[in-house]
Amino acid sequence: MTVELWMRNEVRATERRAPITPADAAALVRDGFAVTIEESAQRVYPIGDYAAAGCSVAEAGSWVDAPEDAVVVGLKELPEEPFALRHRHVFFGHAYKQQEGAERLLRRFDAGGGVLLDLEYLTDDSGRRLAAFGYWAGYVGAALAVLHHRGVLDAPLQPTSVPELDARLAGGDPFSAVVVGALGRCGRGADRALTAAGVTPTRWDLAETRDLDRPALLRHEVMVNAVLTSEPVPPFLRPADLDEPGRALRTVCDVTCDVGSPFNVLPVYDRTTTWDEPVRALRDEPRLDLIAIDNLPSLVPLEATDAFSADLLPLLRDLPRATSPWQRGEKLFHDTVTSLKEASR
């Protein structure tokens, strides 16, 4: 059975990544997939590379008219129109942790008869995510925290490369830092950036967060949160903690960005930051600044795209066989939509 994959253009102006590289698209074409790539003005790989790989080329946004059985592949949010979504979509929908806009997104799929296959919930039998940008999200988030803490972070942010960012991190005075969630993909990426900056971080993971020592946390100058939760847990930082006398904490980078969700472990802010304004103050005296950008890996788009596409390729090859990760993702979608309908009766 031939499966048509349709890689859409990303509507977010700061999104440089792609879910599939030209080399991996060529591999899919050789495997018998029909692969269509939309034109994009900002994607890290030019459209000509995909055409040379044997892909069909389509105008940006033309996925809405793609054949009914095409699988639309992307990364970040969909445009607001059309409301009714009729295709199977593979992307990070952020639809299952009660985030803002999640219910509306699911109702759009229900209205059109489409299906969301959320990349965040594409997991193996143990629940481990199979395709993720976590490592590079942690790396970039910690790198931005270092540069801001040292007073050399320029705005607006611009895409760069890992070697260039490593070079900017080298040198400078050391400081105290803690990575929460240090053993996961994201935490390991954060550790790499801090090590490149000459900082040896305190590394906390499950054992330390089960009984969190907040005074110890507040004694660090920089905190990088790399914890992704699937159920509510006691918060790591509360508003009252920010006013604790003697707080040494000056810079917080929340890589996870679960703002607005009951699963948020840092309920001390109500909106993310942006490439144009990457930092906002949580407190003025003593100063405490926040970095919470929800597409951090797009700042190193080449490395992030190459790594993610390598993870996603074998999963896309399994789409015709509807293997268990895809089955779980589809079941989660249908179960959640059913629950929404029952709740509204």
C-alpha positions in Angstrom: 0.0 0.0 0.0 1.4 3.4 -1.0 1.2 6.0 1.7 1.4 9.7 0.7 3.3 11.9 3.2 2.7 15.6 2.9 5.2 17.8 4.8 3.6 21.1 5.4 5.1 24.6 5.7 5.3 25.8 9.3 3.2 28.9 9.8 5.3 30.2 12.7 7.8 32.8 11.4 10.5 31.6 13.8 10.2 27.9 12.9 13.3 26.9 10.9 13.2 23.1 11.5 11.6 20.3 9.4 10.4 16.9 10.6 12.1 15.2 7.6 15.4 16.0 6.0 15.9 15.7 2.2 18.1 12.6 2.7 15.4 10.9 4.7 12.7 12.0 2.3 14.8 10.3 -0.5 14.9 7.1 1.6 11.1 7.2 1.9 10.7 7.7 -1.9 13.0 4.7 -2.5 10.7 2.7 -0.1 7.7 3.5 -2.3 6.2 6.4 -0.3 4.8 9.3 -2.2 6.3 12.4 -0.6 5.1 15.9 -1.2 7.0 18.9 0.4 5.5 22.4 0.6 7.6 25.4 -0.2 8.9 27.4 2.7 10.6 30.7 3.0 12.3 29.8 6.3 13.0 26.1 6.4 16.6 25.2 7.1 16.8 22.9 4.0 15.8 24.6 0.7 13.0 23.2 -1.4 15.4 22.3 -4.2 17.1 19.7 -2.0 13.7 17.9 -1.6 13.0 18.1 -5.3 16.4 16.5 -6.0 15.4 13.8 -3.6 12.5 12.8 -5.7 9.7 14.6 -3.8 6.8 16.5 -5.3 6.7 20.2 -4.5 3.6 22.1 -3.5 2.7 25.6 -2.5 2.8 26.5 1.1 -0.5 25.8 2.8 -1.8 23.5 0.1 -2.2 20.6 2.5 -5.8 21.6 3.0 -6.5 20.3 -0.6 -4.3 17.2 -0.3 -5.8 13.8 -1.1 -8.1 12.5 1.7 -5.7 9.7 2.6 -2.5 11.8 2.7 -0.8 12.0 6.1 0.1 15.6 6.8 3.4 15.9 8.7 4.6 19.0 10.6 6.0 20.2 13.8 4.2 23.1 15.4 0.7 24.6 15.5 -1.7 24.6 12.5 -3.2 27.8 11.1 -6.6 28.7 12.5 -8.4 27.9 9.2 -9.9 25.7 8.0 -11.7 24.9 11.2 -12.6 21.3 10.2 -9.5 19.1 9.8 -10.1 16.1 7.6 -6.6 14.5 7.3 -4.4 12.5 9.6 -1.9 14.9 11.0 1.4 14.1 12.7 2.8 17.0 14.7 3.3 18.3 18.3 -0.4 19.1 19.1 0.0 19.8 22.8 -3.6 18.7 23.1 -3.7 16.3 26.1 -2.5 18.2 29.1 -5.3 20.8 29.2 -3.2 23.5 27.6 -4.8 26.6 26.2 -6.5 25.9 22.9 -6.2 22.1 23.3 -10.0 21.5 23.4 -10.6 23.7 20.3 -7.9 21.8 18.4 -9.5 18.4 19.2 -12.9 19.7 18.2 -11.5 20.8 14.8 -10.3 17.2 14.1 -13.7 15.9 15.3 -15.5 18.3 13.0 -13.6 17.2 9.9 -13.2 13.5 10.6 -9.4 13.8 10.9 -7.0 12.3 13.4 -4.3 13.9 15.5 -1.2 11.6 15.9 0.6 13.7 18.4 4.4 13.3 18.3 4.7 13.9 22.0 2.7 10.7 22.6 4.4 8.5 20.0 6.0 6.2 22.5 7.3 2.7 22.9 5.7 0.0 25.2 7.4 1.6 28.2 6.1 5.1 27.5 9.4 6.5 26.3 9.1 9.1 23.5 10.5 7.8 20.2 11.0 11.1 18.3 11.9 14.2 20.3 13.8 17.4 20.2 14.5 17.3 23.9 18.3 17.2 23.7 18.7 20.3 21.6 15.9 22.1 23.5 17.9 21.5 26.7 21.1 22.6 25.1 19.8 25.8 23.6 17.8 26.7 26.8 20.8 26.3 29.0 23.0 28.2 26.5 20.5 31.1 26.5 20.5 31.1 30.3 24.3 31.3 30.4 24.5 34.1 27.9 21.8 36.1 29.7 23.3 35.5 33.1 26.6 36.8 31.8 24.9 39.8 30.2 25.7 39.0 26.6 22.4 37.6 25.2 21.4 39.7 22.2 17.8 40.1 21.1 16.1 39.4 18.8 17.5 35.9 18.8 18.9 34.6 15.5 19.3 31.0 14.3 22.8 29.7 14.7 24.8 26.5 14.8 26.1 24.3 17.6 29.8 25.1 16.9 29.0 28.8 16.9 27.0 28.6 20.1 29.7 26.5 21.8 32.2 29.1 20.9 30.1 31.9 22.5 29.7 29.8 25.7 33.4 29.3 26.2 35.1 31.5 28.7 33.4 33.8 31.2 33.1 33.5 35.0 31.6 30.4 36.5 28.5 30.5 38.5 26.2 28.0 40.3 23.5 26.2 38.3 21.1 23.4 38.7 19.5 21.2 36.1 16.2 19.7 37.2 15.5 16.5 35.2 19.2 16.0 34.5 19.1 12.4 33.4 16.6 12.8 30.5 17.3 13.9 26.9 16.6 17.5 27.7 18.7 17.5 30.9 21.6 15.9 29.1 21.5 18.7 26.5 21.4 21.3 29.2 24.4 19.7 30.9 26.4 19.8 27.7 25.8 23.6 27.3 26.7 24.4 30.9 29.8 22.2 30.6 30.8 24.1 27.5 30.4 27.3 29.5 32.8 26.0 32.2 30.0 25.4 34.7 29.6 22.2 36.6 25.9 22.0 37.4 24.1 20.4 40.2 22.2 17.5 38.6 18.8 16.7 40.0 16.4 14.0 38.8 13.6 11.9 40.2 15.2 11.2 43.5 15.8 14.8 44.3 12.4 16.1 43.0 10.4 13.6 45.0 11.3 15.6 48.1 12.5 18.9 46.7 14.9 21.0 48.8 13.6 24.4 47.8 16.1 26.3 49.9 18.9 24.5 48.1 17.3 25.2 44.8 17.1 28.9 45.6 20.8 29.0 46.5 21.7 28.4 42.8 22.1 31.4 40.5 20.7 29.7 37.4 18.0 27.0 37.1 17.2 25.0 34.0 13.9 23.0 34.2 14.0 20.0 31.9 11.2 18.0 33.5 8.3 16.8 31.4 5.4 15.5 33.5 2.4 13.5 32.5 0.5 14.1 35.8 0.3 16.9 38.3 3.2 17.0 40.8 4.1 19.5 43.5 5.6 22.6 41.9 9.3 23.2 42.0 8.9 26.9 42.3 6.0 28.8 43.8 5.3 32.5 43.7 6.2 32.8 47.4 9.6 31.2 46.8 10.5 34.1 44.5 10.2 36.4 47.5 12.2 34.3 49.8 14.9 36.4 51.7 18.4 35.6 50.6 17.3 34.1 47.2 20.4 33.7 45.0 18.4 32.5 42.0 18.7 35.1 39.2 17.9 33.3 35.9 15.3 30.5 35.3 15.0 28.8 31.9 11.9 26.6 31.6 12.6 24.4 28.7 9.4 22.4 29.2 7.0 25.4 28.8 3.9 23.7 30.2 2.4 27.2 31.1 -1.3 27.1 31.5 -1.4 23.3 32.2 -2.1 21.7 35.6 1.1 19.7 34.9 3.2 22.9 35.1 6.0 22.5 37.6 6.9 26.2 37.5 3.5 28.0 38.0 5.3 31.4 38.5 4.5 32.8 35.1 1.5 33.0 32.7 3.0 33.4 29.2 6.0 32.2 27.3 8.8 34.5 26.0 9.7 35.0 22.4 12.6 35.3 20.0 12.0 39.1 19.9 11.8 39.3 23.7 13.5 36.2 25.1 13.7 37.3 28.7 11.1 38.8 31.1 11.5 39.8 34.7 9.7 37.8 37.4 11.0 40.0 40.2 12.9 43.3 40.1 14.6 43.2 43.5 16.6 41.1 43.7 16.3 40.5 40.0 14.9 37.2 38.7 14.5 36.7 35.0 12.7 34.0 33.0 13.4 32.4 29.6 10.5 30.3 28.4 10.6 29.8 24.6 8.6 26.9 23.2 10.6 26.3 20.1 14.2 26.4 21.4 15.6 23.8 19.0 14.7 26.0 16.0 17.7 28.2 17.1 20.0 25.4 16.0 17.8 24.2 13.1 20.2 22.1 11.2 21.4 19.9 14.0 17.9 19.6 15.5 16.3 18.7 12.2 18.9 16.1 11.4 18.6 14.4 14.8 14.8 14.4 14.8 14.4 13.2 11.3 16.7 10.2 12.1 14.4 9.3 14.9 11.2 9.8 12.9 12.2 7.9 9.7 11.7 4.4 11.0 8.4 5.4 12.5 7.2 6.8 9.2 8.3 3.6 7.5 6.0 1.8 9.9 2.9 3.9 9.1 1.5 1.4 6.6 1.7 -1.4 9.2 0.0 0.7 11.9 2.4 -0.5 14.5 1.7 -0.1 18.2 3.1 3.4 18.7 0.8 4.7 16.0 -2.1 2.6 17.4 -1.6 4.1 20.8 -1.5 7.6 19.4 -4.7 7.1 17.5 -6.5 5.5 20.5 -5.4 8.4 22.7 -6.9 10.8 20.3 -10.3 9.0 20.0 -10.5 8.4 23.7 -9.9 12.0 24.5 -12.4 13.2 21.9 -15.0 10.8 23.3 -14.4 12.2 26.8 -14.9 15.7 25.5 -18.2 14.9 23.9 -19.4 13.1 27.1 -18.4 16.0 29.2 -20.4 18.5 27.1 -23.6 16.5 27.2 
